[in-house]
Amino acid sequence: MISDQLINRDWTKTMTSAASAIYGSVSYTDKKNLSLIDVMGLTGHAFRLNIDPTEVNVAGPTSFPGGYILRRNLCNLGYTSNMGEASTPVSPDKLEQTIALIQRSVEKGFPAIAFDLFIPEFGLIYGYDDETQMLNAKDVSQEGTISYADFGRPKIPVLFLVTIEDSLPHSKYEMLRMALDMIVDHARGREWTYNFKDRYAQGLKGYDAWIQVMENRTADEFGNAYNIAVAADAREFAVQFLREMSIKWDGSNVVERTVRSKAAEAATHYESVAEALSGLREMFPFPEGGKPKDTIIANTAIELLISAREAETKGVEVLEKLLHFMKAYHSDIWIKPTSN
């Protein structure tokens, strides 16, 4: 059962490298009390699905406009942010400006968030040495040093960086409302995707694309397993995020009570999503991959994907109702009227 898996899992690690990097940077700020569960939920990464409709390739989970999404993520958590982005080949002045942004962030005590440091995933730059022209960095694959020059020659066609600037006094009402806005827009396919729009199916449509790939028997073994590992991990975080909201919001006013109720309702649907994706993870372990082109196995996978899609559709409907409700409330202090 998925509930037993959630009890025993490590909530300090995730397969979603974007959220992991955000959490790592936030951990050095005044909001270091935010858990990885909080970060996964409030950034919406616990609810993301981005599927290549041809073979479910390995790039899917990280193929989104990083600057736009991560800066919105940080805004949800209560930060202003900076972005460094330059197309390759990176000019000397652009590289210099980006390095300066890293140095500014490190000197403020906040690791900078970058992509494609050692492998094409999100990671952190937490130190620098101007004399040796070296950066201290880490991602999911390793921790080490990168020269300024190598950093300026990314394997992907863009140099990417996001840094935290200032902390804002967002209330939990604002944070949840903005998070729900991102979650619902992504699920409904309304999220701005720049040039990824025609290459990937996002949100609920991601399940449709995934099912079609399984029906066509064209799933890439490695990519399919990786997408399953990321999605299954994310939905487990979604369940835990919703469960915690249903308990931590204290029920002292109409918003608190509504959040508790809707979060608990949504959690039941996402538990079904997580259970279906967990079944897929057992069939297609990462990095081995399994046999997604096998007829019997593929048909079983389709059934699980349909179950996940149906449950997530219901979960999104609940979160959508909560979003519409939250848009009417912004107060952080509630004083009940006294009776005469």
C-alpha positions as CSV (number, residue, x, y, z in Angstrom):
1,M,0.0,0.0,0.0
2,I,1.2,3.5,-0.8
3,S,0.5,4.7,2.8
4,D,3.1,2.3,4.2
5,Q,5.6,3.6,1.6
6,L,5.0,7.2,2.7
7,I,5.5,6.4,6.4
8,N,8.9,4.9,5.7
9,R,10.3,7.2,3.0
10,D,12.9,10.0,3.4
11,W,11.2,13.4,3.0
12,T,14.6,15.2,2.7
13,K,15.3,14.0,-0.8
14,T,13.4,14.2,-4.1
15,M,13.8,13.2,-7.7
16,T,12.7,16.7,-8.7
17,S,16.1,18.5,-9.0
18,A,14.5,22.0,-9.5
19,A,12.7,21.8,-6.1
20,S,15.8,20.2,-4.5
21,A,17.9,23.2,-5.6
22,I,15.3,25.7,-4.5
23,Y,15.1,24.0,-1.1
24,G,18.9,24.0,-0.8
25,S,19.1,27.8,-1.4
26,V,16.1,28.6,0.8
27,S,17.6,26.6,3.6
28,Y,20.1,29.5,4.0
29,T,17.5,32.2,4.4
30,D,15.1,33.5,7.0
31,K,12.6,30.9,5.8
32,K,14.9,27.9,6.5
33,N,12.0,26.4,8.5
34,L,10.3,25.5,5.3
35,S,10.6,21.7,4.7
36,L,11.2,20.1,1.4
37,I,7.6,19.0,1.6
38,D,6.6,22.6,1.9
39,V,8.8,23.6,-1.0
40,M,7.6,20.8,-3.3
41,G,4.0,21.8,-2.6
42,L,4.2,25.6,-2.6
43,T,6.3,25.7,-5.8
44,G,3.9,23.3,-7.5
45,H,6.6,20.8,-8.4
46,A,4.8,18.0,-6.5
47,F,2.0,18.4,-9.0
48,R,3.9,18.7,-12.3
49,L,3.9,16.3,-15.3
50,N,5.7,17.2,-18.5
51,I,5.7,14.3,-21.1
52,D,7.3,13.9,-24.5
53,P,4.5,12.6,-26.8
54,T,6.9,10.5,-29.0
55,E,8.9,8.3,-26.6
56,V,8.6,9.8,-23.1
57,N,12.2,11.0,-23.3
58,V,14.4,11.6,-20.3
59,A,14.4,15.4,-20.8
60,G,10.7,15.8,-20.0
61,P,10.9,16.6,-16.3
62,T,13.4,19.4,-16.8
63,S,12.1,20.8,-20.1
64,F,10.3,24.0,-19.1
65,P,11.2,27.7,-19.1
66,G,13.4,27.6,-16.0
67,G,13.7,31.3,-15.4
68,Y,10.0,31.8,-15.6
69,I,9.0,28.8,-13.5
70,L,11.7,29.1,-10.8
71,R,11.2,32.8,-10.3
72,R,7.5,32.2,-9.8
73,N,8.4,29.4,-7.5
74,L,10.5,31.7,-5.4
75,C,7.8,34.4,-5.5
76,N,5.4,31.8,-4.1
77,L,7.8,31.2,-1.2
78,G,8.2,34.9,-0.5
79,Y,11.3,36.1,-2.4
80,T,12.3,38.5,-5.1
81,S,14.9,37.0,-7.4
82,N,17.4,37.6,-10.2
83,M,18.0,35.7,-13.4
84,G,21.1,35.3,-15.6
85,E,20.4,33.8,-19.0
86,A,22.5,33.9,-22.1
87,S,22.4,31.9,-25.3
88,T,25.5,30.0,-26.3
89,P,28.2,30.8,-27.3
90,V,28.2,33.0,-24.2
91,S,29.9,36.4,-24.8
92,P,32.7,37.4,-22.3
93,D,30.6,40.3,-21.0
94,K,27.5,38.0,-20.4
95,L,29.7,35.5,-18.6
96,E,31.2,38.2,-16.5
97,Q,27.8,39.6,-15.5
98,T,26.6,36.1,-14.6
99,I,29.6,35.3,-12.5
100,A,29.1,38.7,-10.7
101,L,25.5,37.6,-10.0
102,I,26.8,34.3,-8.5
103,Q,29.3,36.2,-6.4
104,R,26.6,38.7,-5.2
105,S,24.4,35.8,-4.1
106,V,27.1,33.8,-2.4
107,E,28.2,36.9,-0.5
108,K,24.7,37.4,0.7
109,G,24.8,33.8,2.0
110,F,22.5,32.2,-0.6
111,P,23.6,29.5,-3.0
112,A,22.8,30.3,-6.6
113,I,20.6,28.0,-8.6
114,A,22.0,26.8,-11.9
115,F,21.4,24.1,-14.5
116,D,23.7,21.7,-16.2
117,L,26.6,22.0,-13.8
118,F,27.8,18.4,-13.9
119,I,24.8,16.8,-15.6
120,P,21.6,18.3,-17.2
121,E,19.8,18.8,-13.9
122,F,19.4,21.7,-11.5
123,G,22.0,22.3,-8.9
124,L,23.7,24.9,-6.6
125,I,26.7,27.1,-6.7
126,Y,27.8,27.9,-3.2
127,G,31.3,29.3,-3.4
128,Y,33.9,30.9,-5.7
129,D,37.6,31.8,-5.9
130,D,38.5,34.7,-8.2
131,E,42.2,33.9,-8.1
132,T,41.8,30.4,-9.4
133,Q,38.6,31.3,-11.4
134,M,36.8,28.3,-9.9
135,L,33.2,27.8,-8.6
136,N,32.1,25.4,-5.9
137,A,29.0,23.5,-7.0
138,K,26.9,20.4,-6.4
139,D,24.0,18.7,-8.1
140,V,22.4,15.2,-7.8
141,S,25.4,13.6,-9.4
142,Q,28.4,15.1,-7.6
143,E,29.9,17.9,-5.6
144,G,33.1,19.6,-6.9
145,T,34.5,22.6,-8.7
146,I,33.9,24.1,-12.1
147,S,36.1,26.7,-13.8
148,Y,34.5,30.0,-14.8
149,A,35.3,29.1,-18.4
150,D,33.7,25.7,-18.3
151,F,30.6,27.2,-16.6
152,G,30.4,29.5,-19.6
153,R,30.3,26.6,-22.0
154,P,27.2,24.7,-21.0
155,K,26.2,21.5,-22.9
156,I,22.7,22.9,-23.4
157,P,22.3,26.0,-25.6
158,V,21.8,28.4,-22.8
159,L,23.6,29.6,-19.6
160,F,21.1,29.6,-16.8
161,L,21.1,31.0,-13.3
162,V,18.6,32.2,-10.7
163,T,19.4,33.8,-7.4
164,I,17.4,34.8,-4.3
165,E,17.5,38.6,-3.7
166,D,15.2,39.6,-0.8
167,S,12.7,37.9,1.5
168,L,9.1,39.2,1.5
169,P,6.6,39.0,4.4
170,H,4.1,36.8,2.5
171,S,1.4,35.3,4.6
172,K,0.5,31.6,4.3
173,Y,-2.7,32.7,2.6
174,E,-0.8,34.4,-0.2
175,M,1.7,31.6,-0.5
176,L,-1.0,28.9,-0.9
177,R,-3.1,31.0,-3.2
178,M,-0.2,31.6,-5.6
179,A,0.8,28.0,-5.4
180,L,-2.7,26.8,-6.3
181,D,-2.7,29.2,-9.2
182,M,0.5,27.6,-10.6
183,I,-0.7,24.1,-9.9
184,V,-4.1,24.5,-11.6
185,D,-2.7,26.4,-14.6
186,H,-0.1,23.6,-15.1
187,A,-2.7,20.9,-14.8
188,R,-5.1,22.6,-17.3
189,G,-2.3,23.3,-19.8
190,R,-2.4,27.1,-19.4
191,E,1.2,27.5,-18.2
192,W,3.5,29.5,-20.4
193,T,5.9,27.1,-21.9
194,Y,7.9,29.3,-24.4
195,N,9.3,27.0,-27.2
196,F,8.4,23.8,-25.3
197,K,4.7,24.0,-26.1
198,D,4.7,21.8,-29.2
199,R,7.3,19.4,-27.9
200,Y,5.7,18.3,-24.5
201,A,2.3,17.6,-23.1
202,Q,1.8,19.0,-19.6
203,G,-0.5,18.4,-16.7
204,L,-3.5,16.2,-17.3
205,K,-2.8,16.1,-21.0
206,G,0.6,14.5,-20.1
207,Y,-1.3,11.4,-19.1
208,D,-3.0,11.3,-22.5
209,A,0.3,11.6,-24.3
210,W,1.9,8.9,-22.1
211,I,-1.0,6.5,-22.7
212,Q,-0.6,7.1,-26.5
213,V,3.1,6.3,-26.4
214,M,2.4,3.1,-24.5
215,E,-0.3,2.2,-27.1
216,N,2.2,2.9,-29.9
217,R,4.9,0.8,-28.1
218,T,7.4,3.6,-28.7
219,A,8.4,4.4,-25.1
220,D,12.2,4.8,-24.5
221,E,13.1,2.4,-21.7
222,F,15.5,4.8,-19.8
223,G,13.4,7.9,-20.4
224,N,10.1,6.2,-19.4
225,A,11.5,4.8,-16.2
226,Y,13.0,8.2,-15.3
227,N,9.7,10.1,-15.9
228,I,7.9,7.5,-13.8
229,A,10.5,7.8,-11.0
230,V,10.2,11.6,-11.0
231,A,6.3,11.6,-11.2
232,A,5.9,8.9,-8.5
233,D,8.2,10.7,-6.2
234,A,6.5,14.0,-6.8
235,R,3.0,12.7,-6.1
236,E,4.1,11.2,-2.9
237,F,5.2,14.7,-1.9
238,A,1.8,16.0,-3.1
239,V,0.0,13.6,-0.8
240,Q,2.2,14.5,2.2
241,F,1.8,18.2,1.5
242,L,-1.9,18.0,1.4
243,R,-2.1,15.8,4.5
244,E,0.0,18.2,6.5
245,M,-2.2,21.1,5.4
246,S,-5.3,19.3,6.5
247,I,-3.7,19.1,10.0
248,K,-1.6,22.2,10.4
249,W,-4.2,24.8,9.3
250,D,-5.9,25.2,12.7
251,G,-9.5,25.7,11.7
252,S,-10.0,28.9,13.6
253,N,-11.7,30.8,10.7
254,V,-13.5,30.0,7.5
255,V,-10.4,29.9,5.4
256,E,-8.6,27.6,7.8
257,R,-11.5,25.3,7.9
258,T,-12.0,25.3,4.1
259,V,-8.3,24.6,3.5
260,R,-8.3,21.7,6.0
261,S,-11.4,20.2,4.4
262,K,-10.3,20.6,0.7
263,A,-6.7,19.5,1.4
264,A,-8.0,16.3,3.0
265,E,-10.4,15.7,0.1
266,A,-7.7,16.3,-2.5
267,A,-5.2,14.1,-0.6
268,T,-7.5,11.0,-1.0
269,H,-7.4,11.5,-4.8
270,Y,-3.6,12.0,-4.9
271,E,-3.1,8.9,-2.8
272,S,-4.7,7.0,-5.6
273,V,-2.5,8.8,-8.1
274,A,0.6,8.0,-6.0
275,E,-0.5,4.3,-5.7
276,A,-0.9,3.9,-9.5
277,L,2.5,5.6,-10.2
278,S,4.1,3.5,-7.5
279,G,2.8,0.4,-9.4
280,L,4.4,1.7,-12.6
281,R,7.7,2.4,-10.7
282,E,7.8,-1.3,-9.8
283,M,7.2,-2.3,-13.4
284,F,9.8,0.1,-14.8
285,P,12.5,0.6,-12.2
286,F,15.0,3.4,-12.9
287,P,17.6,3.2,-14.3
288,E,17.1,-0.4,-15.5
289,G,14.0,0.6,-17.5
290,G,11.9,-2.5,-17.7
291,K,10.1,-3.6,-20.9
292,P,7.6,-0.9,-21.9
293,K,7.3,-2.3,-25.5
294,D,6.1,-5.7,-24.3
295,T,2.4,-6.0,-25.1
296,I,1.2,-7.4,-21.8
297,I,3.4,-5.1,-19.7
298,A,2.4,-2.0,-21.8
299,N,-1.3,-2.8,-21.5
300,T,-1.0,-3.1,-17.7
301,A,0.9,0.2,-17.7
302,I,-1.9,1.9,-19.7
303,E,-4.4,0.7,-17.1
304,L,-2.4,2.3,-14.3
305,L,-1.9,5.5,-16.2
306,I,-5.7,5.7,-16.8
307,S,-6.2,5.2,-13.1
308,A,-3.7,7.9,-12.3
309,R,-5.3,10.3,-14.8
310,E,-8.8,9.8,-13.4
311,A,-7.7,10.3,-9.8
312,E,-5.6,13.3,-10.6
313,T,-8.5,14.9,-12.6
314,K,-10.6,14.6,-9.5
315,G,-7.8,16.0,-7.3
316,V,-7.3,19.0,-9.6
317,E,-11.0,19.7,-9.5
318,V,-10.8,20.0,-5.7
319,L,-7.7,22.2,-5.8
320,E,-9.4,24.4,-8.4
321,K,-12.4,24.9,-6.1
322,L,-10.0,25.8,-3.3
323,L,-8.2,28.3,-5.5
324,H,-11.4,30.1,-6.4
325,F,-12.2,30.3,-2.7
326,M,-8.8,31.5,-1.7
327,K,-8.8,34.3,-4.2
328,A,-11.4,36.1,-2.0
329,Y,-9.3,36.0,1.1
330,H,-6.0,37.8,2.0
331,S,-6.2,38.5,5.7
332,D,-3.6,37.1,8.1
333,I,-5.3,38.3,11.4
334,W,-8.9,37.4,12.1
335,I,-10.8,39.0,15.0
336,K,-14.2,37.5,15.7
337,P,-17.0,40.0,16.4
338,T,-18.2,39.9,20.1
339,S,-21.9,39.4,20.8
340,N,-23.8,41.9,22.9
